[in-house]
Amino acid sequence: MRSKAAAVLLAPSFMLLLAFVILPLLWVARVSFNTTVDGAYMVSALTLENYTRFLGSPWYLVNTLWFSIRIAVLSTVISVALAYPMALYIARTSGAQKSILMTMVLSPLLIGLVTLVYGWIVIFRGGGLLNSLMIALRVYDEPVRYMWDLKGVVILLVYIGMPYIVLSLLDSIERINPSLVEAARNVGASPWTAFWKITFPLTMPGLHAGLIIVFSLNFAAFAVPLMVGANDTQMIGLVIYREALLNNDLPFASSLSVIMVAANALILTGMGFVFGRLILNRLEATR
C-alpha cells in the first residue's frame, strides 16, 4: 500500500524529469552522431567524427575542456574560502540580524541572471563603481580591466556561486554541538585549530553538496562568459553556443554537450569518492 502511494506521489516528478531532462538528453546524444553537410541542416548518421574532432584535438582539450575545468575549480575554491567565514558568522546570529544576513546572501538568487550580469557590467566598466572605489582607496592608480576579461568572469561566478555554498554549509554548521568547539578552546586549541579539527570535518557533507552545485554551474557557465568574457573565451558552454547557433553545427555542439556532461559527471564522481573516504576516515578516527 505504501509503495503504491509513493509511486503516485512520485509520478508527476518523474514525468517532468522524463519530459524535460531525460528525453532532451537522449535527443542531444542521438544528434551528436549525425553529420553536417553544406546546404543542409544536418544529415542523420551514426558516426564518431564529432567526438574524435574534439577529443582527438590537443587544442580543444587544452583550450576548451581543461580551461573550463581550471576556471570552474578556481571560482569554486574562492567561493568556498569566502563562504566559510560568512556561514560561520550567520550561524552565530539570530532574530532580525540573521534574517537580514540571509536575505543579503540569497539576493543573487532572487534576481534574474541577465539583470544581475548587467548590474555588474555597470560596476565593472572603466569608470564604474569598482574601479572608482579601488582608486579612491589607492589599491591601484588607474582603472583595471574587468569587462571582456577573465577577472570579471571569475568574480561573477564567485558571486553567483557563494549563496549555494553558504546555505549548504549553514545547515551543517547549525547541526554542530557548540560545546565541541568550546571544549577544544578550553583545552588550549586556537580558533584555527578548533575550526580545522572540529568544524571543518563536521561540515564536509554540507561542503560536498555545495561543491557539487557550484562546480557544475561554473563548469557549464554560459551567460556570464558570453556577456562579460572576451570574444575568444573558450569555456565549453560558450563554445557549444557558438557551434550550435553561430556556426549552425548542431551535431558537433551536441557532441560537446555530451562530453561536458560526461566530464562533469566523472569529476563529481571522483569528488564524491574523495569526500566519502574523508568522512569514513573521520568516523573511524572517532571510534
C-alpha positions, 0 to 999 in steps of 0.5 A: 500500500505504501509503495503504491502511494509513493509511486503516485506521489512520485509520478508527476516528478518523474514525468517532468524529469522524463519530459524535460531532462531525460528525453532532451538528453537522449535527443542531444546524444542521438544528434551528436552522431549525425553529420553536417553537410553544406546546404543542409541542416544536418544529415542523420548518421551514426558516426564518431567524427564529432567526438574524435574532432574534439577529443582527438584535438590537443587544442580543444582539450587544452583550450576548451575542456581543461580551461573550463575545468581550471576556471570552474575549480578556481571560482569554486575554491574562492567561493568556498574560502569566502563562504566559510567565514560568512556561514560561520558568522550567520550561524552565530546570529539570530532574530532580525540580524540573521534574517537580514544576513540571509536575505543579503546572501540569497539576493543573487538568487532572487534576481534574474541572471541577465539583470544581475550580469548587467548590474555588474557590467555597470560596476565593472566598466572603466569608470564604474563603481569598482574601479572608482572605489579601488582608486579612491582607496589607492589599491591601484592608480588607474582603472583595471580591466574587468569587462571582456576579461577573465577577472570579471568572469571569475568574480561573477561566478564567485558571486553567483556561486557563494549563496549555494555554498553558504546555505549548504554549509549553514545547515551543517554548521547549525547541526554542530554541538557548540560545546565541541568547539568550546571544549577544544578552546578550553583545552588550549586549541586556537580558533584555527585549530578548533575550526580545522579539527572540529568544524571543518570535518563536521561540515564536509557533507554540507561542503560536498553538496555545495561543491557539487552545485557550484562546480557544475554551474561554473563548469557549464557557465554560459551567460556570464562568459558570453556577456562579460568574457572576451570574444575568444573565451573558450569555456565549453558552454560558450563554445557549444553556443557558438557551434550550435547557433553561430556556426549552425553545427548542431551535431558537433555542439551536441557532441560537446554537450555530451562530453561536458556532461560526461566530464562533469559527471566523472569529476563529481564522481571522483569528488564524491569518492574523495569526500566519502573516504574523508568522512569514513576516515573521520568516523573511524578516527572517532571510534 
